[in-house]
């Protein structure tokens, strides 16, 4: 699930760190490839929950092979996480508010401002 080079196809989400801009602030998310025993989806999405931008992440959702975001049951009441996941899935190439860090570090991408 990496961005397509064919301009006629939709770009999809890849591994990395994303800062999703929301109406009341932002959420830093980490997208990692799921392990071989994780059957629910291709990627796991975690949110930054502490001061260390590299290691303080807590998993809260997954991305299916079809590219749909699925918020885990225990996080369904968190509207900010739900909005961040929706923004990330809706526009994968624009969902980073500052920088996407992954295989190509510090790649500049556009901001996403979800409706509402």
C-alpha positions in Angstrom: 0.0 0.0 0.0 2.3 2.7 -1.2 1.5 5.8 -3.3 0.9 4.8 -6.9 3.0 6.3 -9.7 0.0 6.0 -12.1 -1.8 9.4 -12.1 -5.1 7.8 -12.8 -5.1 5.7 -9.6 -5.9 6.8 -6.0 -2.9 7.2 -3.7 -2.9 5.0 -0.6 -1.5 5.1 2.9 2.1 4.1 3.7 4.1 3.5 6.8 5.3 6.6 8.7 4.5 9.3 11.2 1.8 11.8 10.4 0.6 14.9 12.2 -3.1 15.2 11.4 -4.5 18.7 11.7 -7.9 18.8 13.5 -10.3 21.6 14.3 -9.2 21.7 18.0 -5.5 21.0 17.4 -3.6 18.0 16.0 -2.8 14.3 16.6 0.5 12.7 15.8 -0.1 9.2 14.4 2.2 6.3 13.5 1.3 3.9 10.8 3.2 0.5 10.9 2.8 -2.6 8.9 0.9 -5.3 10.8 2.6 -8.5 11.6 1.8 -11.8 9.8 -0.5 -13.0 12.6 -2.6 -9.9 12.5 -5.5 -10.8 10.3 -7.7 -7.7 10.7 -5.8 -5.4 8.4 -2.6 -4.4 6.6 -1.6 -1.6 8.9 -1.8 -0.7 12.6 -2.4 3.0 13.5 -1.1 4.4 16.9 -1.3 7.8 18.5 1.4 9.7 20.3 0.6 9.4 24.0 3.8 10.7 25.7 6.7 13.1 25.3 9.0 10.9 23.1 8.0 11.4 19.4 9.8 8.2 18.4 8.5 5.6 21.0 5.5 6.8 23.0 2.7 5.5 20.7 -0.4 3.5 21.6 -2.2 1.4 19.0 -5.9 2.3 18.6 -7.0 1.3 15.1 -6.1 -0.6 11.9 -6.3 -0.1 8.2 -7.9 -2.9 6.2 -6.5 -4.3 3.0 -9.2 -2.3 1.2 -7.9 0.9 2.8 -10.7 1.4 5.4 -9.9 2.7 8.9 -11.3 0.6 11.8 -11.3 2.2 15.2 -10.8 -0.4 18.0 -13.8 -0.9 20.4 -12.1 0.6 23.5 -11.4 3.9 21.6 -14.8 4.4 19.9 -15.8 7.1 22.4 -12.7 9.2 21.6 -14.0 11.6 19.0 -10.5 13.2 18.4 -9.0 9.8 17.5 -11.9 9.0 15.3 -11.6 12.3 13.5 -7.8 11.8 13.1 -8.2 8.3 11.7 -10.9 9.5 9.3 -8.7 12.4 8.0 -5.8 10.0 7.6 -7.8 7.5 5.6 -9.7 10.1 3.5 -6.5 11.8 2.2 -3.4 9.7 2.8 -1.1 12.0 0.9 -2.3 15.1 2.6 -2.9 13.8 6.1 0.5 15.0 7.4 0.2 18.5 9.0 4.0 19.0 9.1 6.2 16.2 7.9 5.9 12.5 7.0 8.7 10.5 8.4 9.3 7.1 7.1 11.6 5.5 4.5 12.1 9.0 3.0 12.5 11.2 6.1 11.0 14.7 6.2 9.1 14.6 3.0 6.9 17.7 2.9 3.2 17.1 2.3 0.1 19.2 2.3 -2.3 19.8 5.3 -5.7 18.2 5.6 -8.5 20.2 7.2 -11.5 17.9 7.8 -15.0 19.4 7.3 -16.9 20.3 10.4 
